[in-house]
């Protein structure tokens, strides 16, 4: 039998190719659905703390079983469920990325504040050292002048020898 110039053999080979293509697509969506369900379970477990963990585990198991059973019998639901789970996983990944970026920015700001504080402390210590260094030489020179005036300085031995008051 010929349909519009196609033989039965060519029609069956085209139908077989389309059938194979659709099966591959369905397997692909099945894989995506299974991974999405696992990611969704992971997302739900992240929210569970304390006494609600058991309730969330029962809820997630029920949701997964119903989703898988309905996906087996209704192909459109499988595609819709996979898209929803992928959206939820993507939203969770974006939320975590934003949270990580905010934490990173806060850490960098804290480190920058700490470095500025250390630089200010170093600037103050250098300023104090400079003040002390300028005060010390003048105090030493003033003390030296006072000692020379009273005759108590380091030049007393030369003064005594030149005046001839020393014993021979």
MOJO-V29674 format. One record per residue. RES is the residue in three letters. SS is DSSP state (A for helix, B for strand, O for the rest). OMEGA is omega in whole degrees, -180 to 180 (999 if undefined). Layout:
res:ss:omega
RES:SS:OMEGA
RES:SS:OMEGA
//
This chain:
res:ss:omega
UNK:O:-179
UNK:O:175
UNK:B:177
UNK:O:175
UNK:O:179
UNK:B:177
UNK:O:180
UNK:A:-180
UNK:A:-179
UNK:A:178
UNK:A:-180
UNK:A:179
UNK:A:177
UNK:A:180
UNK:A:178
UNK:A:178
UNK:A:178
UNK:A:178
UNK:A:178
UNK:A:179
UNK:A:-180
UNK:A:177
UNK:A:178
UNK:A:178
UNK:A:179
UNK:A:177
UNK:A:178
UNK:A:178
UNK:A:176
UNK:A:178
UNK:A:179
UNK:A:179
UNK:A:180
UNK:A:179
UNK:A:180
UNK:A:179
UNK:A:178
UNK:A:177
UNK:A:178
UNK:A:176
UNK:A:178
UNK:A:179
UNK:A:-180
UNK:A:179
UNK:A:177
UNK:A:-180
UNK:A:-174
UNK:O:176
UNK:O:173
UNK:O:-173
UNK:O:-179
UNK:A:-177
UNK:A:-179
UNK:A:179
UNK:A:180
UNK:A:178
UNK:A:178
UNK:A:180
UNK:A:-179
UNK:A:178
UNK:A:178
UNK:A:-180
UNK:A:-179
UNK:A:-180
UNK:A:180
UNK:A:-179
UNK:A:-180
UNK:A:-179
UNK:A:180
UNK:A:180
UNK:A:178
UNK:A:-174
UNK:A:-179
UNK:O:-175
UNK:A:-180
UNK:A:177
UNK:A:178
UNK:A:179
UNK:A:179
UNK:A:-180
UNK:A:178
UNK:A:179
UNK:A:179
UNK:A:-180
UNK:A:176
UNK:A:177
UNK:A:179
UNK:A:179
UNK:A:178
UNK:A:178
UNK:A:179
UNK:A:179
UNK:A:179
UNK:A:179
UNK:A:178
UNK:A:178
UNK:A:179
UNK:A:179
UNK:A:179
UNK:A:179
UNK:A:179
UNK:A:179
UNK:A:178
UNK:A:179
UNK:A:178
UNK:A:179
UNK:A:179
UNK:A:178
UNK:A:179
UNK:A:178
UNK:A:180
UNK:A:177
UNK:A:180
UNK:A:178
UNK:A:178
UNK:A:178
UNK:A:178
UNK:A:178
UNK:A:177
UNK:A:178
UNK:A:178
UNK:A:178
UNK:A:179
UNK:A:-179
UNK:A:177
UNK:A:179
UNK:A:178
UNK:A:179
UNK:A:179
UNK:A:178
UNK:A:179
UNK:A:-179
UNK:A:178
UNK:A:180
UNK:A:-176
UNK:A:-179
UNK:A:179
UNK:A:178
UNK:A:179
UNK:A:-179
UNK:A:176
UNK:A:179
UNK:A:-180
UNK:A:178
UNK:A:179
UNK:A:-179
UNK:A:179
UNK:A:-179
UNK:A:-178
UNK:A:-180
UNK:O:-179
UNK:O:-171
UNK:O:-179
UNK:O:-179
UNK:O:-177
UNK:A:-179
UNK:A:178
UNK:A:179
UNK:A:-179
UNK:A:-179
UNK:A:-178
UNK:A:-180
UNK:A:177
UNK:O:-180
UNK:O:-178
UNK:O:-180
UNK:O:180
UNK:O:999
//
